[in-house]
Every structure is written in structure tokens, then in C-alpha cells.
Amino acid sequence: MATRLEDADALVKACDDAGVQLFVVKQNRLNPPIQLLKRAVDKGRFGRIYMANTTVRWTRPQEYYTQAPWRGTWEFDGGAFMNQASHYVDLIQWLVGPVETVAAKTATLARQIEAEDSGAAVLRFRSGALGVIEVTVLTYPRNLEGSITILGEKGTVKIGGTAVNRVETWQFADYDDDDKAVEALMNAANPASIYGSGHFGYFENVLAVLRGEARPETDGRSGRKSLELILGIYESAKLGCEVPLPLRPRL
């Protein structure tokens, strides 16, 4: 929704003052496997969550950046975390909960851009769980993986594929009727687009909200959370130390 917190806050305030809705697109939340994973978390099927990992191993050639001068710049784009991995940063905190601290390393290893083309961040969640975010746009020769894994005392799940659209592992100590729905997804192919089908559900929610039939699933305040975590990652990488969150009081 923005590359700076002050810009995100200005968007939220402007919409509040005008009495209009602010929608932020987080379509990966609506991928069928992710919806089932969210239900499992909310039902407490994992018990205590120990670890969470999200991995984005994609490729963006130099030509991608030279096609548009704004790409890879700090002012208008950011790097692999801000652009390619923003939805995955959103997913890990949406599923596991608020992040307490982050320690990160970033690097510009191969692309001629201002921002990073690769990086890794270690998270400590308020719950005590640990997390890792691994991101690169240097994967040879094509996009390899966009995944999220959650490990708990009573469950292990990995949603993978090119963009969190395939159930790769789904194991729990106790049965739930959702497991039947998972069986139908286990061998599902990647969608033709890396963006999956979540945009359809997103627009359905927008229409329902405008008709007065629902609440926004991802409003400005929700969208701000992933931006804050990304900026915390950048701050940690720049300063070379662990950074606490929130970076500043939330709205």
C-alpha cells in the first residue's frame, strides 16, 4: 500500500476523514490451501506453534528492472522483500501472530538496483514462536517456490507450489473434517498465473462491503502491518542489530 509508514498512515487518515473504505489487496490469503491453513490455526489444531517459515525463491532478470526505472529503487519500489515477498510477509504474521523482534541480513548480489535482490530475516513472535523469511529473485532459471510452513506440537503443514497454491504436507494428531477438503487439493496443479485465484475472492469482498453486506477483509490498518514488518527487516539489515516491533505506535 506504500513504501513508507507515514504514507500508509496518511492513506488511512484520508479515508477515515472522507468516510470511505480503504482496501488493500492481499489475495494470497484467499488461496484455498491458505484458507484451510488459517482455519487450522484458528481452531488450535497445531497446539503450540514452534516454528514458521516462508520462502520466496523466484527470479527477476536484469531486464525486468531496466524495463521500468522505478523498479528496485528505494523511493518507489524497494527490493525483494518489499515487492516480490510482501504477500508472504503478510501471510506469516497473519497466520502466526504479531512479531516482537526481527533480525535480518540483505544483499544486492547480482542485480544492478538500489535495493536488495536477496535476504533472510529471523523473527520472534510475541507467542514465543520463531520464524524465518527467506527471499531471493536470483533463482535459476525460473521461479521455484513460494511457500509457508508451520510446525507445532500437534501439527505440521507446508503450503508450497509457485505461490502458496499447493498442499505439500498436512499432518495433524487429531482428525478434522477439513482434512477431506485438503485431500482434494493435495495433487492440484499450479494455476496458470503465479497469483493464483485469490483476486476473485478479494473483489467479491469489495463488492459485498460496498453493498453494506460485509466488512473489509484487508483494510488499511491490516495492510499496514506487513509494511511495518518489511521496514523493520530493512532497519535491522541496515543497523546490523535486532529491531523491536512495532516501529512506532500503531493507529
C-alpha positions in Angstrom: 0.0 0.0 0.0 3.1 2.3 0.4 6.8 2.1 0.9 6.8 4.4 4.0 4.8 4.2 7.2 3.9 7.8 7.0 2.4 7.4 3.6 0.4 4.4 4.8 -0.8 6.4 7.8 -1.8 9.3 5.5 -3.9 6.9 3.3 -5.7 5.6 6.4 -6.4 9.0 7.8 -7.6 10.4 4.5 -10.1 7.6 4.0 -11.2 7.9 7.6 -11.7 11.6 7.3 -13.6 11.2 4.0 -15.8 8.4 5.3 -14.7 6.0 2.6 -13.3 2.5 2.5 -9.6 1.7 2.0 -9.0 -1.8 0.5 -5.5 -3.4 0.4 -5.0 -6.4 -1.9 -3.8 -9.5 -0.1 -5.0 -12.1 -2.5 -2.8 -15.0 -1.2 -4.8 -15.1 2.0 -7.7 -16.3 -0.2 -5.9 -19.2 -1.9 -7.9 -22.3 -0.9 -4.9 -24.1 0.8 -4.2 -20.9 2.8 -7.8 -20.6 3.9 -7.7 -24.2 5.2 -4.4 -23.5 7.0 -5.9 -20.4 8.6 -8.8 -22.4 9.8 -6.5 -25.0 11.3 -4.6 -22.3 13.2 -7.8 -20.6 14.4 -9.1 -24.0 15.6 -5.9 -24.6 17.6 -5.1 -27.8 15.7 -1.3 -27.1 15.9 -1.4 -26.7 19.7 1.6 -24.6 20.5 3.3 -23.3 17.3 7.1 -23.6 17.5 8.4 -22.5 14.1 7.1 -20.8 10.9 9.0 -20.3 7.7 8.1 -18.6 4.4 10.3 -18.9 1.4 10.2 -16.9 -1.9 12.6 -18.4 -4.4 11.8 -16.5 -7.6 13.7 -15.0 -10.5 13.7 -11.5 -11.9 16.3 -10.9 -14.6 18.1 -7.6 -15.0 15.8 -6.9 -18.0 12.8 -6.8 -15.6 14.4 -3.8 -13.7 15.7 -2.0 -16.8 12.2 -2.1 -18.3 10.9 0.4 -15.7 13.3 2.9 -14.0 11.3 2.9 -10.8 11.8 -0.9 -10.1 14.4 -1.7 -7.5 14.6 1.9 -6.2 14.2 2.8 -2.6 11.8 5.7 -3.2 9.3 3.9 -5.4 9.7 0.2 -5.0 12.1 -1.3 -2.5 13.7 -4.7 -3.1 12.8 -8.4 -3.0 11.1 -8.1 0.4 9.0 -5.1 -0.4 8.0 -6.1 -3.9 8.1 -9.8 -4.6 7.7 -11.1 -1.0 5.3 -8.6 0.5 2.4 -11.0 0.4 4.4 -13.7 2.1 5.5 -11.3 4.9 1.8 -10.6 5.3 0.9 -14.3 5.5 3.4 -15.2 8.2 2.2 -12.6 10.6 -1.5 -13.1 9.7 -1.2 -16.8 10.5 1.2 -16.9 13.4 0.5 -13.5 15.0 2.4 -10.3 15.9 6.1 -10.1 15.6 8.1 -9.0 18.6 11.6 -8.6 17.1 13.3 -9.2 13.8 17.0 -9.6 12.8 17.8 -9.6 9.1 20.5 -9.6 6.5 20.0 -8.4 3.0 22.3 -8.2 -0.1 22.4 -7.0 -3.7 24.3 -9.9 -5.2 23.6 -9.8 -8.9 21.1 -7.2 -10.0 22.1 -3.6 -10.7 19.5 -2.0 -8.4 19.5 0.2 -5.3 17.6 -2.2 -3.1 18.2 -5.9 -2.2 17.8 -8.9 -4.5 18.2 -11.4 -1.7 17.7 -11.5 2.1 16.8 -13.5 5.2 15.1 -12.5 8.4 14.7 -14.3 11.7 11.5 -13.4 13.6 10.5 -13.9 17.2 6.7 -13.8 17.6 5.0 -12.5 20.7 3.8 -16.0 21.3 7.4 -17.1 21.7 7.5 -19.0 18.3 10.4 -18.4 15.9 10.2 -17.7 12.2 12.3 -17.3 9.1 11.6 -15.4 5.9 13.9 -16.2 3.0 13.7 -14.2 -0.2 15.6 -14.0 -3.5 14.9 -13.0 -7.1 18.1 -14.8 -8.3 16.7 -18.4 -8.6 18.0 -20.1 -11.8 16.4 -20.4 -14.3 12.8 -19.7 -13.2 10.5 -19.2 -10.2 10.9 -22.2 -8.0 8.9 -21.8 -4.8 6.6 -19.6 -2.9 5.8 -21.5 0.4 4.9 -21.3 4.0 5.5 -23.9 6.6 4.1 -24.1 10.2 5.5 -26.6 12.8 3.6 -27.1 16.0 3.3 -29.6 18.8 0.4 -31.4 17.2 0.7 -30.5 13.5 2.9 -29.9 10.5 1.8 -28.1 7.4 3.6 -26.9 4.3 1.7 -25.0 1.6 4.0 -24.6 -1.5 3.9 -24.6 -5.2 4.9 -21.5 -7.1 2.8 -19.2 -4.9 1.3 -21.0 -1.9 -1.3 -22.8 -4.0 -0.4 -26.5 -3.4 -0.7 -28.5 -0.2 2.6 -30.4 0.1 2.4 -31.6 3.8 -0.7 -31.7 6.0 -0.4 -33.8 9.2 -2.2 -33.4 12.5 -2.6 -35.5 15.6 -6.4 -35.3 15.5 -8.8 -35.6 12.6 -10.9 -32.7 11.4 -13.5 -32.6 8.6 -11.3 -30.0 6.8 -8.9 -32.9 6.2 -11.3 -34.1 3.5 -11.0 -30.8 1.6 -7.3 -31.0 1.9 -7.2 -34.4 0.2 -8.9 -32.8 -2.9 -6.1 -30.2 -3.1 -3.1 -32.4 -2.5 -2.5 -33.1 -6.2 -3.8 -29.9 -7.6 -1.6 -28.3 -10.3 -0.2 -24.8 -10.1 -2.5 -22.2 -11.6 -1.6 -20.7 -14.9 -0.8 -17.4 -13.1 1.5 -17.2 -10.2 -1.0 -15.0 -8.5 -3.5 -17.9 -8.1 -7.2 -17.3 -7.9 -7.4 -15.2 -4.7 -8.2 -12.0 -6.6 -11.7 -13.3 -7.3 -12.5 -13.6 -3.6 -10.9 -10.2 -3.0 -13.2 -8.4 -5.5 -16.2 -10.3 -4.1 -15.4 -8.9 -0.7 -15.0 -5.4 -2.1 -18.4 -5.6 -3.7 -20.0 -7.0 -0.6 -18.6 -4.2 1.5 -19.8 -1.5 -0.9 -23.3 -3.1 -0.7 -23.2 -3.0 3.1 -23.2 -6.7 3.4 -19.7 -7.4 4.8 -16.6 -5.8 6.4 -13.3 -5.4 4.6 -11.1 -8.5 4.9 -7.9 -6.4 4.4 -8.3 -2.7 5.2 -5.7 -0.1 5.5 -4.8 -0.9 9.1 -4.4 -4.6 8.2 -2.3 -3.8 5.2 0.0 -1.5 7.3 1.1 -4.5 9.4 3.1 -6.2 6.7 4.6 -2.8 5.6 5.8 -2.2 9.2 7.4 -5.7 9.3 9.2 -5.2 6.0 10.5 -1.8 7.2 11.7 -3.5 10.4 13.6 -6.0 8.3 15.2 -3.2 6.3 16.1 -1.3 9.5 17.7 -4.4 11.1 19.7 -5.1 7.9 20.9 -1.5 7.8 21.8 -1.2 11.5 23.2 -4.8 11.9 21.1 -5.5 15.0 17.8 -6.9 16.2 14.9 -4.5 15.9 11.8 -4.5 18.1 8.3 -4.1 16.7 6.2 -2.0 16.5 8.5 0.5 15.0 6.2 3.2 16.3 2.7 3.2 17.9 0.0 1.7 15.6 -3.1 3.7 14.6 
